[in-house]
């Protein structure tokens, strides 16, 4: 299996509103991209790990935690882990910034 990641440009940092999710499709994967108040960018699959599913892009960001509006779950943006007492994990994607451009690896 090839472990080399390919990064794709998805926009300038200022195109991503602080603490508000933006939905993008990249290579057939629907992503929820978040910019934190300290200008970190995180990309997660836009799929809630809750058994009933649903999107996560409408969540509210505080610090580096996403507060899911559907099930009141807290999701760590850095690793996608749902915080206890709930369980689950959202798939995350590597992000890099170069010259104000946001790149996401799939």
Beta strands, then each sheet from edge to edge (+ up, - down):
strand 1: 7-12
strand 2: 22-26
strand 3: 29-35
strand 4: 41-45
strand 5: 60-62
strand 6: 65-67
strand 7: 74-76
strand 8: 92-93
strand 9: 95-98
strand 10: 101-105
sheet 1: 1+ 10- 9+
sheet 2: 2+ 3- 4+ 8-
sheet 3: 5+ 6- 7+
end
